[in-house]
Amino acid sequence: MNQEEFRPASNDIPGQQLPYPARQSDMNPAPDSDLSNYKPAGKLTDKVAIITGADSGIGRAVAIAFAMEGADVAIVYNENTDDAKYTQRIVERKGRSCLIIKADVRNSAACQAAVQQTVDQYGKLNILINNAAYQMAQENIEDITEEQFRRTFETNIFGYFFMVKAALPHLHDGDAIVNTGSIVGIVGNPILIDYTASKGAIHAFTKSLAIQLGKRNIRVNCVAPGPVWTPNIPGTMPEDEVKNFGHEVALARPGQPEELAPAYVLLASSEGSFITGSIVEVTGGKLG
């Protein structure tokens, strides 16, 4: 029997700010990442995935979905150990192994080490999910420091590049890379200028890499979420932007992390065997 899903409307989201990096357990309301009504079908049986930024939010939901579909997962996180351990417990309750790796994706050696640790643990790697991200809202471009701009790009695009370089020697025919972009990388956002630019770069990176790796039959795609209720929202945005978050989309509410996970399953599995170079928008109807 299905459980009733928690889908708060935008006017159910109160204004709030949390210190960065925010913890999922401190958010009000708590995001829904548990996939309680998800119907797995063995789409990733005996696959091995490494997922960056999987301690909370979308990454956590993807890790849980992959485990439900039969994959073992390594989750890479940078700061929130408690959140990472929570994700690990949920994955293990689904009957799969979960390796947690503390690493900063801005460091190429750390990315190499994370991939090697995963391969040493599981003997192979089939799926790379690039999901780690950094953002910090600023009202004016003059307020964006060079340090912030560099951190945003080093996390959001250099980190993806480093992880691909580390993972590629272990990926083979039929394997997959899925990047996390953003609808704001398509339509823009005036208080997230550096973040939107980095997400646009991810979209272009995805398409170009898909063309190059097509001859190896390694598929490369990107999920572009709309407004999703994750720790990055109260942890990086002004309180007045958090209040009524997601009000501008057609469904008049923010997405929950678990609503993004099925797109990643599709793109990582053989069900998506003819999908590559795509930017898959999961936005609740955010069109501008």
Secondary structure, DSSP 8 states (H G I E B T S, - for coil): ---------GGG-------SS--GGG-SS----S-TT----STTTT-EEEEET-SSHHHHHHHHHHHHTT-EEEEEESS-HHHHHHHHHHHHHTT--EEEEE--TTSHHHHHHHHHHHHHHHS---EEEE--------SSGGG--HHHHHHHHIIIIIHHHHHHHHHGGG--TT-EEEEE--THHHH--TT-HHHHHHHHHHHHHHHHHHHHHGGGT-EEEEEEE-SB--THHHHHS-HHHHTTTTTTSTTSS-B-HHHHHHHHHHHHSGGGTT--S-EEEE-SS---
